[in-house]
């Protein structure tokens, strides 16, 4: 069972106090909610509206990633996008003992799995890659092959 939205607000306050100070809005100024509709990403941040959404499907699979995702989305309140400022905050938090990553482990809902023909690294995606020849492994630059399709696609 996923934590309540009031528990997410408690996590937000703890993360803010530990890493951000006054750099992010106070917990009462931000709406934090669960979303069943977030099926690609682990979370989303709507900076102007001060809304953070966490993916129900993703966190049902990876409940241990809730703090990581919330922290990631809090950085977006400062940086907007995955830019140098975002990476600065991510590295700072990780150096202070936190855990925040640039990307989630996989799409919240996986429909296609691709594998590198050389190193075997797997890419779990929601959407089918068009023209597979245009894509290469991010680890070793070799070609990819589709190895699994979710039957509901």
N, C-alpha and C positions, 0 to 999 in steps of 0.2 A: 504494500500500500504506500502511495506517495504521500509526502508530508503536506499538511494543509497550507493554504496561502498565508495564514498567520505565522506558521513555522518558517516559511520562506522569508517573510519579513524579518523574523528574528535572525535568520542566517545573514540576510542583507546587512542588518545593523552590525553584526559581529565582523563581517568582512570589511565593511566601511571603517569601523573603528580600528581594525588591525592593519589595514593596508592603505586606505584612501584618505582618511581624515575628511577635510572639507572639500575635497576634489569632486566628490559625487554628491548628489542631492540627499537630504535626510530621508529616512525610510518612509515618513509620512507624505513625502512629495512624489513618491514613485509607486506606480501600480505594478504588482507582481502577481502573475497568474499562470495557471496551467492551460495548455491548449492541446486539444485532440487533433486540431487541424494542421499543426506543425509536423509534417511528415518527411521533410528533407533535412532540416537542421535540428540540432539539439535545443536551440533557443533562438530568440529574436529580441532585438531592442529597437524601440521606436523612440528615438532620442527626443524629438520635439514634444511628443506627447508624454514622455517619461513613463513608458510602459515596457516592462520586461515580461516576455512569455517564455515558458519552458515547455518543451514537447513531452506530452504524456507518453506516446509510443516509445520514444527514445529512452526516457528515464524509467519506464517499466522494464526495459531490457538492461539498462545500466544505471541502477539507482545510486551507485557509488560516484556517479559523475555529476550529481546535482550541484554540489558546491563549485566544482570546476566550471560548469555551464553558467551558474549565477555570477561567478566572478568574471568570467569572460564577457557576459552581457553588461556588467557594471563598467568594465573598461570601455565599452562602446558608448556609455553615457559621457565619457570624456573625449574619446577619439573619433567617434562616428563610425569610421571604417577600419579595416585591417591595414592601417598605415604605420609609419615609423613610430608615431606616438602610441599606438596600440601595442606595438612590439616592445617599446620601452617599458610600459606598465606591466606587460606580461612577464618580461624578464625580471623586473624589479620585484614583483610578487613572488616569482619562483625562487629568486635569490634570498628572499625573506622566509622561505620555508613553505610557501603556498604551492598550490598546484593549479596551473591554468595552461590550457593548450590553445593553439591557433584554430585547430579543427577538431570536430567530434570524431569518435571512433569509426562511425559509419553513418549512412543516411538513417533517419529515424525509422523509415519503412524501406526495407531492402527488397527490390524486385529483380535485380540483375547482379550477378557476381562475375567479375572479370579477373583473370589471373595472368600474371606475367609468364611468358613462355620460357624465360631464362631463370629468374630468381624465385618464382612462385608467389610473389607478393600479390595479395588479393585486394580488389577494389569492390566494395559493396555499395551499390548505387540504387536509387529509386528509378531513374530513367535509363532507357536504352541509349547507348552511345551510337550516334549516327556515323557511318563511315569509320569503322573501327581502325582502318589503316592510318587515320590521322592522330591516333592516340598511342602513347608509349608509356612504359613504366616510369614512374617518378624516381625509382630507386636505381635502376640500371639502364634505362632508356630502350629496353627491348620491346618487342611487340606484345600486345595483349590478346587473349582469347576469352570468349564467353564460356563460363563453365556451368552456370546455373541460371535458370529463369524461374521465378516464383509462378506457380500454376495459376494464380488468380489474375495474372497480367493479360 
